[in-house]
Amino acid sequence: MLDLPFSQAAENNREPILHELRRLLADAQSVLEIGSGTGQHASAFAAAMPHLRWQPSEHSQSLATLRPRCEWVALDNLLPPVTVDICETPWPEPWPDAIYTANTLHIVSEALVEAFFAACNAQGTADSLVLVYGPLNYGGEFTSESNANFDLWLKDRDPNSGIRDFVWLDSLASAAGYRLLEDISMPANNRLVVWKMDSA
């Protein structure tokens, strides 16, 4: 195997996320992943769910990290990586059945979190899904000591980052025209939250 870019976190959470995605995306045909990182999720999920066209993406500075694994696995349903900067719209068209992002919304600024949902509002189509994986706070409180420590580490690295509160994210999704479908407890004090755009 080539010496490919690697994330231990992506390796650890891959199977638990895949377990849920098999069910949640059973009727979907296309997914746009925002912030694909090393491509470990994109390559594993595309391989496990061949009915999906999986579109990985990254901001321009990180495409060099994403491309090698995507090219190495060479799956017909794993599309070539594209550049997507959250704040730069429009995102790739046509709009997919689902937007998926993992461990991104606590890394980017609050303004970019708002831009993420604004793009989903501007381009989203009826019944399309938004799936967000990562740690969340509830009622302004951390769900574990490890999450509290992680938040300190994030803010020391970038004061604009930090674990987001579920109520805030849900309010942004609601304002963007999406209703909450599921808020799923995941290993290591993470969540997988699923919203669906109203068909009305």
GROMACS elastic network, one bead per residue, 0.5 to 0.9 nm:
[ bonds ]
;  ai    aj funct       b0    kb
    1     4     6  0.79788   500
    2    69     6  0.88013   500
    2    72     6  0.82754   500
    3     6     6  0.85898   500
    4    38     6  0.81400   500
    4    65     6  0.85325   500
    4    68     6  0.65788   500
    4    69     6  0.62482   500
    4    72     6  0.89082   500
    5    37     6  0.88381   500
    5    38     6  0.55723   500
    5    39     6  0.83751   500
    5    40     6  0.88396   500
    5    65     6  0.62531   500
    5    66     6  0.77715   500
    5    68     6  0.76784   500
    5    69     6  0.74799   500
    6    10     6  0.81097   500
    6    11     6  0.81998   500
    6    37     6  0.89395   500
    6    38     6  0.59670   500
    6    39     6  0.85489   500
    6    40     6  0.75104   500
    7    10     6  0.52990   500
    7    11     6  0.63827   500
    7    12     6  0.87715   500
    7    37     6  0.83095   500
    7    38     6  0.67643   500
    7    40     6  0.77854   500
    8    12     6  0.61155   500
    8    13     6  0.87651   500
    9    12     6  0.50536   500
    9    13     6  0.62757   500
    9    14     6  0.83894   500
   10    13     6  0.54541   500
   10    14     6  0.57908   500
   10    37     6  0.89532   500
   10    38     6  0.84655   500
   10    40     6  0.65231   500
   10    41     6  0.67551   500
   10   102     6  0.88388   500
   11    14     6  0.54270   500
   11    15     6  0.80260   500
   11    40     6  0.71829   500
   11    41     6  0.81280   500
   12    15     6  0.74007   500
   12    16     6  0.83456   500
   13    16     6  0.56153   500
   13    17     6  0.61598   500
   13    18     6  0.85272   500
   13   186     6  0.87108   500
   13   187     6  0.76771   500
   13   188     6  0.86941   500
   14    17     6  0.53938   500
   14    18     6  0.60398   500
   14    19     6  0.86529   500
   14    40     6  0.80199   500
   14    41     6  0.63237   500
   14    44     6  0.77375   500
   14    45     6  0.83426   500
   15    19     6  0.60858   500
   15    20     6  0.88518   500
   15    44     6  0.89925   500
   16    19     6  0.51736   500
   16    20     6  0.68135   500
   16    21     6  0.88918   500
   16   186     6  0.71732   500
   16   187     6  0.74654   500
   17    20     6  0.53720   500
   17    21     6  0.61636   500
   17    22     6  0.87422   500
   17   133     6  0.82654   500
   17   186     6  0.79136   500
   17   192     6  0.78408   500
   18    22     6  0.60376   500
   18    23     6  0.87997   500
   18    41     6  0.87251   500
   18    44     6  0.84841   500
   18    45     6  0.66357   500
   18    48     6  0.81369   500
   19    22     6  0.57256   500
   19    23     6  0.73259   500
   20    23     6  0.55452   500
   20    24     6  0.62191   500
   20    25     6  0.85171   500
   20   184     6  0.87726   500
   20   192     6  0.85656   500
   21    25     6  0.54854   500
   21    26     6  0.76952   500
   21    45     6  0.84648   500
   21    49     6  0.89975   500
   22    25     6  0.56664   500
   22    26     6  0.57426   500
   22    45     6  0.88917   500
   22    48     6  0.83607   500
   22    49     6  0.71631   500
   23    26     6  0.52971   500
   23    27     6  0.85378   500
   24    27     6  0.77744   500
   24    28     6  0.82904   500
   24   194     6  0.86585   500
   25    29     6  0.79451   500
   25    30     6  0.89775   500
   25    31     6  0.88637   500
   25    49     6  0.87782   500
   25    52     6  0.83229   500
   25    97     6  0.86972   500
   25    98     6  0.79512   500
   26    29     6  0.83886   500
   26    49     6  0.84957   500
   26    51     6  0.83670   500
   26    52     6  0.88594   500
   27    51     6  0.88573   500
   28    31     6  0.77967   500
   28    51     6  0.79677   500
   28    52     6  0.67486   500
   28    96     6  0.86794   500
   28    97     6  0.57174   500
   28    98     6  0.72856   500
   28   128     6  0.89674   500
   29    51     6  0.62242   500
   29    53     6  0.61235   500
   29    54     6  0.86126   500
   29    96     6  0.78236   500
   29    97     6  0.64144   500
   29    98     6  0.85523   500
   30    51     6  0.84322   500
   30    52     6  0.51812   500
   30    54     6  0.59814   500
   30    55     6  0.76835   500
   30    95     6  0.86568   500
   30    96     6  0.50757   500
   30    97     6  0.52638   500
   30    98     6  0.65448   500
   30    99     6  0.88298   500
   31    52     6  0.69373   500
   31    53     6  0.62515   500
   31    55     6  0.59710   500
   31    56     6  0.84228   500
   31    95     6  0.88280   500
   31    96     6  0.54020   500
   31    97     6  0.59985   500
   31    99     6  0.57248   500
   31   100     6  0.68487   500
   32    53     6  0.85499   500
   32    54     6  0.62390   500
   32    56     6  0.62022   500
   32    57     6  0.74372   500
   32    92     6  0.84692   500
   32    95     6  0.82950   500
   32    96     6  0.62365   500
   32    97     6  0.82839   500
   32    98     6  0.64609   500
   32   100     6  0.62089   500
   32   101     6  0.84991   500
   33    36     6  0.60604   500
   33    42     6  0.75759   500
   33    54     6  0.73819   500
   33    55     6  0.60103   500
   33    57     6  0.60072   500
   33    58     6  0.85893   500
   33    98     6  0.84670   500
   33    99     6  0.59045   500
   33   101     6  0.55619   500
   33   102     6  0.84040   500
   34    37     6  0.89109   500
   34    55     6  0.87902   500
   34    56     6  0.68669   500
   34    57     6  0.55191   500
   34    58     6  0.65191   500
   34    59     6  0.89366   500
   34    84     6  0.72290   500
   34    85     6  0.86902   500
   34    86     6  0.80092   500
   34    99     6  0.72387   500
   34   100     6  0.62655   500
   34   101     6  0.50303   500
   34   102     6  0.78759   500
   34   104     6  0.81310   500
   35    56     6  0.76305   500
   35    57     6  0.58194   500
   35    59     6  0.73614   500
   35    62     6  0.89768   500
   35    84     6  0.81228   500
   35    85     6  0.88667   500
   35   100     6  0.88788   500
   35   101     6  0.63403   500
   35   102     6  0.73455   500
   35   103     6  0.83385   500
   35   104     6  0.65943   500
   36    39     6  0.53780   500
   36    40     6  0.78575   500
   36    41     6  0.72055   500
   36    42     6  0.67943   500
   36    56     6  0.56279   500
   36    57     6  0.55663   500
   36    58     6  0.58791   500
   36    66     6  0.67903   500
   36    81     6  0.87558   500
   36   101     6  0.75779   500
   36   102     6  0.79374   500
   37    40     6  0.76884   500
   37    41     6  0.85654   500
   37    56     6  0.88403   500
   37    57     6  0.81867   500
   37    58     6  0.68224   500
   37    62     6  0.72734   500
   37    63     6  0.82356   500
   37    65     6  0.67999   500
   37    66     6  0.56601   500
   38    41     6  0.80341   500
   38    42     6  0.86601   500
   38    62     6  0.88263   500
   38    63     6  0.89931   500
   38    65     6  0.56644   500
   38    67     6  0.79166   500
   38    68     6  0.82728   500
   38    69     6  0.70772   500
   38    70     6  0.87159   500
   39    42     6  0.50546   500
   39    43     6  0.59608   500
   39    44     6  0.83743   500
   39    56     6  0.73146   500
   39    57     6  0.89489   500
   39    65     6  0.80933   500
   39    66     6  0.52401   500
   39    67     6  0.74542   500
   39    68     6  0.82463   500
   39    69     6  0.59510   500
   39    70     6  0.62063   500
   40    43     6  0.54169   500
   40    44     6  0.60528   500
   40    45     6  0.83802   500
   40    66     6  0.87221   500
   40    69     6  0.73094   500
   40    70     6  0.83944   500
   41    44     6  0.52157   500
   41    45     6  0.57567   500
   41    46     6  0.81719   500
   41   102     6  0.89319   500
   42    45     6  0.53917   500
   42    46     6  0.59027   500
   42    47     6  0.84139   500
   42    54     6  0.68126   500
   42    55     6  0.77759   500
   42    56     6  0.61949   500
   42    70     6  0.76406   500
   42    78     6  0.73288   500
   43    46     6  0.53205   500
   43    47     6  0.61259   500
   43    48     6  0.86333   500
   43    54     6  0.86116   500
   43    56     6  0.89461   500
   43    69     6  0.73320   500
   43    70     6  0.62295   500
   43    73     6  0.67304   500
   43    74     6  0.88080   500
   43    75     6  0.78634   500
   43    78     6  0.69538   500
   44    47     6  0.52152   500
   44    48     6  0.61708   500
   44    49     6  0.86129   500
   45    48     6  0.50246   500
   45    49     6  0.59125   500
   45    50     6  0.83725   500
   45    52     6  0.88460   500
   45    54     6  0.80482   500
   46    49     6  0.52213   500
   46    50     6  0.58181   500
   46    51     6  0.83146   500
   46    52     6  0.66647   500
   46    53     6  0.73072   500
   46    54     6  0.59463   500
   46    75     6  0.74921   500
   46    76     6  0.89309   500
   46    77     6  0.63854   500
   46    78     6  0.58737   500
   47    50     6  0.58705   500
   47    73     6  0.87778   500
   47    75     6  0.71088   500
   47    77     6  0.80632   500
   47    78     6  0.81577   500
   48    51     6  0.89646   500
   49    52     6  0.58798   500
   49    53     6  0.88524   500
   49    77     6  0.89523   500
   50    53     6  0.75491   500
   50    75     6  0.88964   500
   50    76     6  0.85466   500
   50    77     6  0.64128   500
   50    78     6  0.88961   500
   51    77     6  0.78105   500
   52    77     6  0.65092   500
   52    78     6  0.84065   500
   53    76     6  0.84045   500
   53    78     6  0.61024   500
   53    79     6  0.69404   500
   54    77     6  0.61378   500
   54    79     6  0.60612   500
   55    77     6  0.85244   500
   55    78     6  0.63174   500
   55    79     6  0.51352   500
   55    80     6  0.70713   500
   55    81     6  0.65809   500
   55    82     6  0.77121   500
   56    66     6  0.82098   500
   56    70     6  0.84897   500
   56    78     6  0.76806   500
   56    79     6  0.69481   500
   56    80     6  0.71778   500
   56    82     6  0.66431   500
   56    83     6  0.88495   500
   57    63     6  0.76367   500
   57    66     6  0.79396   500
   57    80     6  0.86360   500
   57    81     6  0.51654   500
   57    83     6  0.55324   500
   57    84     6  0.57831   500
   57    85     6  0.87794   500
   58    61     6  0.78836   500
   58    62     6  0.59158   500
   58    63     6  0.56956   500
   58    66     6  0.73394   500
   58    81     6  0.74752   500
   58    82     6  0.66713   500
   58    83     6  0.52463   500
   58    84     6  0.54837   500
   58    85     6  0.70123   500
   59    62     6  0.57042   500
   59    63     6  0.65881   500
   59    82     6  0.83511   500
   59    83     6  0.52407   500
   59    84     6  0.52201   500
   59    86     6  0.79690   500
   60    63     6  0.55298   500
   60    64     6  0.82954   500
   60    82     6  0.84974   500
   60    83     6  0.55124   500
   60    84     6  0.74267   500
   60    85     6  0.74968   500
   61    64     6  0.72681   500
   61    65     6  0.86306   500
   62    65     6  0.53691   500
   62    66     6  0.66000   500
   62    67     6  0.89405   500
   62    83     6  0.88604   500
   63    66     6  0.50010   500
   63    67     6  0.59766   500
   63    81     6  0.73209   500
   63    82     6  0.76892   500
   63    83     6  0.71195   500
   64    67     6  0.55836   500
   64    68     6  0.72599   500
   65    68     6  0.67352   500
   65    69     6  0.83638   500
   66    69     6  0.65319   500
   66    70     6  0.68474   500
   66    81     6  0.72349   500
   67    70     6  0.52869   500
   67    71     6  0.60462   500
   67    72     6  0.85062   500
   67    80     6  0.77458   500
   67    81     6  0.63951   500
   68    71     6  0.52683   500
   68    72     6  0.60356   500
   68    73     6  0.87953   500
   69    73     6  0.61949   500
   69    74     6  0.85607   500
   70    73     6  0.55891   500
   70    74     6  0.64344   500
   70    75     6  0.79705   500
   70    78     6  0.72606   500
   70    79     6  0.81954   500
   70    80     6  0.71599   500
   70    81     6  0.75251   500
   71    74     6  0.52271   500
   71    75     6  0.82791   500
   71    80     6  0.77009   500
   72    75     6  0.87032   500
   73    78     6  0.86530   500
   74    77     6  0.87940   500
   74    78     6  0.73842   500
   75    78     6  0.52142   500
   75    79     6  0.79673   500
   76    79     6  0.73021   500
   78    81     6  0.85859   500
   79    82     6  0.86173   500
   82    92     6  0.84198   500
   83    92     6  0.89767   500
   84    87     6  0.85485   500
   84    88     6  0.72980   500
   84    89     6  0.83697   500
   84    91     6  0.65046   500
   84    92     6  0.78673   500
   85    88     6  0.53212   500
   85    89     6  0.79134   500
   85    91     6  0.82993   500
   86    89     6  0.74413   500
   86    91     6  0.81364   500
   86   112     6  0.64808   500
   86   113     6  0.82860   500
   86   115     6  0.64173   500
   86   116     6  0.57230   500
   86   119     6  0.78922   500
   87   111     6  0.86913   500
   87   112     6  0.62593   500
   87   115     6  0.55188   500
   87   116     6  0.70796   500
   87   119     6  0.80924   500
   88    91     6  0.73669   500
   88   115     6  0.86165   500
   88   119     6  0.87676   500
   89    92     6  0.85101   500
   89   119     6  0.68643   500
   90    93     6  0.79301   500
   90   119     6  0.73425   500
   90   122     6  0.84885   500
   90   123     6  0.75977   500
   91    94     6  0.89124   500
   91    95     6  0.81316   500
   91   119     6  0.74516   500
   91   123     6  0.79527   500
   92    95     6  0.69202   500
   92    96     6  0.88444   500
   93    96     6  0.76978   500
   93   123     6  0.86068   500
   94   123     6  0.89472   500
   95    98     6  0.82596   500
   95    99     6  0.88261   500
   95   123     6  0.66787   500
   95   124     6  0.64378   500
   95   125     6  0.69679   500
   95   128     6  0.84431   500
   96    99     6  0.68968   500
   96   124     6  0.83080   500
   96   125     6  0.83841   500
   96   128     6  0.72222   500
   96   129     6  0.86503   500
   97   124     6  0.89596   500
   97   125     6  0.81409   500
   97   127     6  0.77107   500
   97   129     6  0.62696   500
   97   130     6  0.88367   500
   98   128     6  0.55389   500
   98   130     6  0.56818   500
   98   131     6  0.72772   500
   98   196     6  0.88930   500
   99   120     6  0.83214   500
   99   128     6  0.79641   500
   99   129     6  0.61524   500
   99   131     6  0.60864   500
   99   132     6  0.83755   500
  100   129     6  0.83081   500
  100   130     6  0.60830   500
  100   132     6  0.60985   500
  100   133     6  0.80818   500
  101   104     6  0.65383   500
  101   105     6  0.82003   500
  101   130     6  0.82823   500
  101   131     6  0.64219   500
  101   132     6  0.51943   500
  101   133     6  0.63388   500
  101   134     6  0.88175   500
  102   105     6  0.78975   500
  102   131     6  0.83377   500
  102   132     6  0.59104   500
  102   134     6  0.60155   500
  102   192     6  0.87214   500
  103   106     6  0.66428   500
  103   107     6  0.71519   500
  103   132     6  0.79980   500
  103   133     6  0.60437   500
  103   135     6  0.77624   500
  104   107     6  0.51314   500
  104   108     6  0.63770   500
  104   113     6  0.89102   500
  104   132     6  0.85203   500
  104   133     6  0.82258   500
  104   134     6  0.76457   500
  105   108     6  0.55351   500
  105   109     6  0.76533   500
  105   110     6  0.80853   500
  105   112     6  0.80512   500
  105   113     6  0.59471   500
  105   116     6  0.87723   500
  105   132     6  0.81746   500
  105   133     6  0.87285   500
  105   134     6  0.78454   500
  105   161     6  0.82070   500
  105   162     6  0.83016   500
  105   163     6  0.78293   500
  105   164     6  0.73911   500
  106   109     6  0.75094   500
  106   110     6  0.84485   500
  106   113     6  0.84972   500
  106   134     6  0.77757   500
  106   135     6  0.78346   500
  106   136     6  0.85398   500
  106   151     6  0.85935   500
  106   154     6  0.80797   500
  106   161     6  0.55783   500
  106   164     6  0.61285   500
  107   154     6  0.73279   500
  107   158     6  0.82496   500
  107   160     6  0.82024   500
  107   161     6  0.50619   500
  107   162     6  0.65513   500
  107   163     6  0.81346   500
  108   111     6  0.80991   500
  108   112     6  0.60565   500
  108   113     6  0.68534   500
  108   158     6  0.88868   500
  108   160     6  0.71062   500
  108   161     6  0.55251   500
  108   162     6  0.81272   500
  109   112     6  0.52107   500
  109   113     6  0.64133   500
  109   114     6  0.87618   500
  109   158     6  0.88015   500
  109   159     6  0.85779   500
  109   161     6  0.51914   500
  109   162     6  0.80186   500
  110   114     6  0.62594   500
  110   115     6  0.85654   500
  110   160     6  0.69773   500
  110   161     6  0.73293   500
  110   162     6  0.87224   500
  110   164     6  0.84811   500
  111   114     6  0.51130   500
  111   115     6  0.61989   500
  111   116     6  0.86816   500
  112   116     6  0.60263   500
  112   117     6  0.87497   500
  113   116     6  0.50287   500
  113   117     6  0.66591   500
  113   118     6  0.86530   500
  113   169     6  0.82999   500
  113   172     6  0.87894   500
  114   117     6  0.54204   500
  114   118     6  0.61180   500
  114   119     6  0.87267   500
  114   169     6  0.86580   500
  114   172     6  0.69413   500
  115   119     6  0.61224   500
  115   120     6  0.85823   500
  116   119     6  0.53883   500
  116   120     6  0.64883   500
  116   121     6  0.88121   500
  117   121     6  0.61224   500
  117   122     6  0.86054   500
  117   169     6  0.87609   500
  117   172     6  0.63967   500
  117   173     6  0.61662   500
  117   175     6  0.85982   500
  117   176     6  0.62111   500
  118   122     6  0.61032   500
  118   123     6  0.86119   500
  118   172     6  0.82623   500
  118   173     6  0.86797   500
  118   175     6  0.88194   500
  118   176     6  0.63432   500
  119   122     6  0.50323   500
  119   123     6  0.60211   500
  119   124     6  0.76016   500
  119   176     6  0.85947   500
  120   123     6  0.55246   500
  120   125     6  0.86347   500
  120   130     6  0.80058   500
  120   173     6  0.85222   500
  120   176     6  0.68479   500
  120   177     6  0.86761   500
  120   178     6  0.89080   500
  120   197     6  0.89825   500
  121   124     6  0.54027   500
  121   125     6  0.84976   500
  121   173     6  0.82831   500
  121   175     6  0.81787   500
  121   177     6  0.63326   500
  121   178     6  0.81424   500
  121   197     6  0.85386   500
  122   125     6  0.89610   500
  122   176     6  0.79885   500
  124   127     6  0.86007   500
  124   128     6  0.65484   500
  124   129     6  0.86198   500
  124   176     6  0.88865   500
  124   177     6  0.87255   500
  124   197     6  0.72089   500
  125   128     6  0.56188   500
  125   129     6  0.89788   500
  125   197     6  0.69043   500
  125   198     6  0.86131   500
  125   199     6  0.80209   500
  126   129     6  0.89435   500
  126   196     6  0.81526   500
  126   197     6  0.54726   500
  126   198     6  0.58366   500
  126   200     6  0.75234   500
  127   178     6  0.88012   500
  127   196     6  0.56397   500
  127   198     6  0.59459   500
  127   199     6  0.55986   500
  128   178     6  0.87986   500
  128   195     6  0.84241   500
  128   196     6  0.56696   500
  128   197     6  0.54745   500
  128   198     6  0.83336   500
  128   199     6  0.88470   500
  129   178     6  0.82111   500
  129   194     6  0.68202   500
  129   195     6  0.56163   500
  129   197     6  0.64276   500
  130   173     6  0.87716   500
  130   178     6  0.82766   500
  130   193     6  0.80764   500
  130   194     6  0.57184   500
  130   195     6  0.51562   500
  130   196     6  0.63871   500
  130   197     6  0.82099   500
  131   192     6  0.68002   500
  131   193     6  0.56683   500
  131   195     6  0.65580   500
  131   196     6  0.88940   500
  132   191     6  0.79399   500
  132   192     6  0.56529   500
  132   193     6  0.52499   500
  132   194     6  0.66130   500
  132   195     6  0.87271   500
  133   186     6  0.88196   500
  133   190     6  0.70704   500
  133   191     6  0.56467   500
  133   193     6  0.64533   500
  133   194     6  0.89434   500
  134   163     6  0.85712   500
  134   186     6  0.87666   500
  134   189     6  0.83897   500
  134   191     6  0.54713   500
  134   192     6  0.67155   500
  134   193     6  0.87444   500
  135   143     6  0.85542   500
  135   147     6  0.71622   500
  135   163     6  0.63558   500
  135   164     6  0.77262   500
  135   188     6  0.86133   500
  135   189     6  0.62921   500
  135   191     6  0.58782   500
  135   192     6  0.87230   500
  136   142     6  0.74351   500
  136   143     6  0.75912   500
  136   147     6  0.84780   500
  136   163     6  0.57616   500
  136   164     6  0.54660   500
  136   165     6  0.55744   500
  136   166     6  0.58705   500
  136   189     6  0.82970   500
  136   190     6  0.68381   500
  136   191     6  0.67872   500
  137   140     6  0.57762   500
  137   141     6  0.53673   500
  137   143     6  0.61903   500
  137   147     6  0.87198   500
  137   163     6  0.66220   500
  137   164     6  0.59933   500
  137   166     6  0.59048   500
  137   167     6  0.85289   500
  138   141     6  0.53931   500
  138   142     6  0.67844   500
  138   143     6  0.71791   500
  138   164     6  0.88036   500
  138   165     6  0.57097   500
  138   166     6  0.57266   500
  138   167     6  0.70975   500
  139   142     6  0.85071   500
  139   165     6  0.71619   500
  139   166     6  0.78934   500
  139   167     6  0.74337   500
  140   164     6  0.87124   500
  140   165     6  0.61781   500
  140   166     6  0.86316   500
  140   167     6  0.87928   500
  141   144     6  0.88202   500
  141   148     6  0.88183   500
  141   165     6  0.81642   500
  142   145     6  0.72142   500
  142   146     6  0.87849   500
  142   147     6  0.62382   500
  142   148     6  0.58141   500
  142   163     6  0.84513   500
  142   165     6  0.88950   500
  143   146     6  0.85092   500
  143   147     6  0.67496   500
  143   148     6  0.79558   500
  143   189     6  0.69448   500
  144   147     6  0.52519   500
  144   148     6  0.64748   500
  144   149     6  0.88088   500
  144   189     6  0.69119   500
  145   148     6  0.50071   500
  145   149     6  0.62276   500
  145   150     6  0.85047   500
  146   149     6  0.50898   500
  146   150     6  0.60347   500
  146   151     6  0.85787   500
  146   188     6  0.88478   500
  146   189     6  0.82749   500
  147   151     6  0.60800   500
  147   152     6  0.86590   500
  147   163     6  0.79295   500
  147   189     6  0.73245   500
  147   190     6  0.89920   500
  148   151     6  0.51192   500
  148   152     6  0.64799   500
  148   153     6  0.88164   500
  148   163     6  0.85460   500
  149   152     6  0.51242   500
  149   153     6  0.63466   500
  149   154     6  0.86936   500
  150   153     6  0.50074   500
  150   154     6  0.61540   500
  150   155     6  0.86798   500
  150   162     6  0.84247   500
  150   163     6  0.82993   500
  151   155     6  0.61749   500
  151   156     6  0.85043   500
  151   161     6  0.82144   500
  151   162     6  0.53325   500
  151   163     6  0.58956   500
  152   155     6  0.52220   500
  152   156     6  0.60756   500
  152   157     6  0.85759   500
  152   162     6  0.78597   500
  153   156     6  0.51346   500
  153   157     6  0.62488   500
  153   158     6  0.86073   500
  153   162     6  0.87342   500
  154   157     6  0.51323   500
  154   158     6  0.60279   500
  154   159     6  0.73530   500
  154   160     6  0.86529   500
  154   161     6  0.60180   500
  154   162     6  0.57433   500
  154   163     6  0.82697   500
  155   160     6  0.67540   500
  155   161     6  0.57323   500
  155   162     6  0.60057   500
  156   159     6  0.62292   500
  157   160     6  0.89947   500
  157   161     6  0.81563   500
  158   161     6  0.55826   500
  158   162     6  0.83304   500
  159   162     6  0.76371   500
  161   164     6  0.87556   500
  164   167     6  0.87642   500
  164   168     6  0.73784   500
  164   169     6  0.72718   500
  165   168     6  0.54249   500
  165   169     6  0.64924   500
  165   170     6  0.87230   500
  166   169     6  0.51863   500
  166   170     6  0.60263   500
  166   171     6  0.85085   500
  167   170     6  0.50744   500
  167   171     6  0.60661   500
  167   172     6  0.86611   500
  168   171     6  0.50998   500
  168   172     6  0.63260   500
  168   173     6  0.86820   500
  169   172     6  0.51246   500
  169   173     6  0.61942   500
  169   174     6  0.85652   500
  170   174     6  0.59987   500
  170   175     6  0.85130   500
  170   178     6  0.86432   500
  170   179     6  0.81206   500
  170   180     6  0.72059   500
  170   195     6  0.84943   500
  171   174     6  0.50136   500
  171   175     6  0.60943   500
  171   176     6  0.84945   500
  172   175     6  0.51387   500
  172   176     6  0.61733   500
  172   177     6  0.88243   500
  172   178     6  0.87080   500
  173   177     6  0.64545   500
  173   178     6  0.52084   500
  173   179     6  0.69786   500
  173   180     6  0.80236   500
  173   195     6  0.72611   500
  173   196     6  0.89941   500
  173   197     6  0.88472   500
  174   177     6  0.51625   500
  174   179     6  0.57232   500
  174   180     6  0.78531   500
  174   195     6  0.86835   500
  174   197     6  0.88399   500
  175   178     6  0.72732   500
  176   197     6  0.82062   500
  177   196     6  0.82699   500
  177   197     6  0.56006   500
  177   198     6  0.61911   500
  178   195     6  0.56349   500
  178   196     6  0.50331   500
  178   198     6  0.58309   500
  179   194     6  0.85994   500
  179   195     6  0.52946   500
  179   196     6  0.54021   500
  179   197     6  0.62841   500
  179   198     6  0.67138   500
  180   183     6  0.77438   500
  180   193     6  0.78175   500
  180   194     6  0.62064   500
  180   196     6  0.65346   500
  180   197     6  0.89878   500
  181   193     6  0.78032   500
  181   194     6  0.54550   500
  181   195     6  0.52306   500
  181   196     6  0.65163   500
  182   192     6  0.78739   500
  182   193     6  0.57369   500
  182   194     6  0.51422   500
  182   195     6  0.71281   500
  183   191     6  0.67178   500
  183   192     6  0.59351   500
  183   194     6  0.64281   500
  183   195     6  0.89467   500
  184   190     6  0.86449   500
  184   191     6  0.54884   500
  184   192     6  0.50087   500
  184   193     6  0.61017   500
  184   194     6  0.82910   500
  185   189     6  0.75093   500
  185   190     6  0.64730   500
  185   192     6  0.66624   500
  185   193     6  0.87953   500
  186   189     6  0.63892   500
  186   190     6  0.50097   500
  186   191     6  0.50929   500
  186   192     6  0.67215   500
  187   190     6  0.59576   500
  187   191     6  0.80221   500
  196   199     6  0.87912   500
  197   200     6  0.88208   500
